[in-house]
Amino acid sequence: MTEIMFHVEKDPDGGYTARAVGASIFTEAETLQELKANVREAVLCHFEHERQRPKMICLHIVEDEVFAL
């Protein structure tokens, strides 16, 4: 595996959540900077052996925008 993708959303209660696509990894944080660190740590914990770890992490940030007509 060369890359792992995370689906990132703003949490309605504040902060952000990140869920891996194709792996059982989930984490959350108050800021995007903290989220990046938490995602990195979660990936390292999930893939114990270095040869199984992805080389890159991709964050797909989904954000809804609402505006008046």
C-alpha positions as CSV (number, residue, x, y, z in Angstrom):
1,M,0.0,0.0,0.0
2,T,1.5,3.3,-1.0
3,E,-1.3,5.6,0.2
4,I,-4.2,5.6,2.6
5,M,-7.1,8.1,2.3
6,F,-9.2,9.6,5.1
7,H,-12.6,11.1,4.8
8,V,-12.6,14.3,7.0
9,E,-15.7,16.2,8.1
10,K,-16.4,19.0,10.5
11,D,-18.1,17.7,13.6
12,P,-21.4,19.4,14.4
13,D,-20.3,19.7,18.0
14,G,-17.0,21.3,17.0
15,G,-13.7,20.0,15.7
16,Y,-13.1,17.4,13.0
17,T,-13.5,13.7,12.5
18,A,-11.4,11.4,10.1
19,R,-12.3,7.9,9.0
20,A,-10.0,5.8,6.8
21,V,-11.3,4.4,3.5
22,G,-10.7,0.7,3.5
23,A,-9.3,0.3,7.0
24,S,-10.7,0.4,10.5
25,I,-9.1,3.7,11.6
26,F,-11.0,6.6,13.1
27,T,-9.8,9.7,15.0
28,E,-10.9,13.2,15.9
29,A,-9.5,16.5,16.9
30,E,-10.3,20.2,17.6
31,T,-8.2,21.6,14.8
32,L,-6.9,20.4,11.4
33,Q,-3.3,20.6,12.7
34,E,-4.2,18.3,15.6
35,L,-6.1,16.0,13.3
36,K,-3.1,15.5,11.1
37,A,-1.0,14.5,14.1
38,N,-3.8,12.1,15.3
39,V,-4.2,10.6,11.9
40,R,-0.4,10.0,11.6
41,E,-0.4,8.4,15.1
42,A,-3.4,6.2,14.3
43,V,-1.9,4.9,11.1
44,L,1.4,4.0,12.9
45,C,-0.6,2.1,15.5
46,H,-2.8,0.3,13.0
47,F,0.0,-0.8,10.8
48,E,2.5,-2.4,13.3
49,H,5.0,-3.5,10.7
50,E,6.8,-0.8,8.7
51,R,6.6,-2.7,5.4
52,Q,2.8,-2.7,5.7
53,R,2.4,1.0,6.3
54,P,1.4,3.4,3.6
55,K,4.0,5.9,2.4
56,M,1.5,8.8,2.2
57,I,-1.7,9.9,3.9
58,C,-4.4,11.7,1.9
59,L,-7.0,13.8,3.7
60,H,-10.2,14.3,1.7
61,I,-11.8,17.2,3.5
62,V,-15.6,17.5,3.0
63,E,-17.2,20.8,3.8
64,D,-20.8,21.8,3.2
65,E,-21.5,25.4,2.2
66,V,-25.0,26.8,2.5
67,F,-26.0,30.2,1.0
68,A,-29.2,32.0,0.3
69,L,-30.9,32.1,-3.1
